[in-house]
Amino acid sequence: MVVNGGMAETLQTTPLLRTLRAGHPTARIALVCPTTAVDLADGIPPVDVVVPLAGLRGRRSGGLHLWATLRSLRLDSVFLCTSGSAPATAAYFAGIPQRSGVGGGIGLLLTGRVKPRRSENQAETWLRLAEVAGVHQQLHTPVYEPGPEARRRAVDVLHGSGLGDGRLLVAIAPGAGYAENPSAAASETVWEPERWAHLANLLAQRHGAGILLVGSAHDRLAAEHMKMDLRAAATDLVGEIDLATLAGVIARCDLLVGSDTPLLQLAAAMDTPTVGLFGPTDGARGGAYGPAHRVVQAIAPPRYEDGILNGATMDQIRVEDVLAGIEASI
């Protein structure tokens, strides 16, 4: 399996990985992923070997390094959960007999391919690659296992915060942490901090919810700005715990709410429902995968008066819209 992008995309491959493991229980599965996702990949149960590759990030696709890596692994088949022609070219010249991927202009280099469907989550597109390998019984649920020690630390964190008393527990991710480029992503894909604060205040007031702020160290500024308008009692874990412990904390939450962040996919892999907020990016394709998850998608106005196309922005999403999505989920 080859995946580029980052933590979100790596988690989106897990339904396909689970399905391939179930269909070929004796197969040895290697996951070639970006170096930024290697710690996460170590917690994906169907994977036998994790191969980090620095070139597999964002729109970059590895090129010569990917070819050398694939050739050294001596694979019988490869599944390309990636875009662009370079990965298919690398797999072809590495001499791998079975090469499956998402079709397009690279179709001649693949022995099996699928095409994305309209409004289809990326995880589902990749999952359909299992049919190319002759596996027709699909396992749709994403998966990640942080380990028993991380789960124990998560329990300690929650009890230490006073939130382990059985109340409704909502995790809010106010930033774009764990994205490949969180600083750039935050400028367009993250909701305003005061709106997050207003939402948290309403959840505490109307539902007695306990509020957890979660994210990476890159989200520190967003969390601090949010807390300026926050009246509800909240526990701030942003940048304070490691990813495995954070996964354990999210697993014990009733809901995670966030903008376009990999934490949506992490919550789905921990069987925690999500509400994802999307403006310029496509929530249907990039949001959490599965029926338990909701997307609040900003709709772009038709045009400016001068005829220039206008894109959807996060400020088009109202607090009331998100609250309605949350109340439908809980």
Secondary structure, 3 states (H helix, E strand, C coil): CEECCCHHHHHHCHHHHHHHHHHCCCCCCEEEEEHHHHHHHCCCCCCCEEEEECCCCCCCCCCHHHHHHHHHHCCCEEEEECCCCHHHHHHHHCCCCEEEEECCCCHHHCCEEECCCCCCCHHHHHHCHHHHCCCCCCCCCCCCCCCHHHHHHHHHHHHHHCCCCCCCEEEEECCCCCCCCHHHHHHHHCCCHHHHHHHHHHHHHHHCCEEEECCCHHHHHHHHHHHCCCCCCEEECCCCCCHHHHHHHHHCCCEEEECCCCHHHHHHHCCCCEEEEECCCCHHHHCCCCCCCEEEECCCCCCCCCCCCCCCCHHHCCHHHHHHHHHHHC
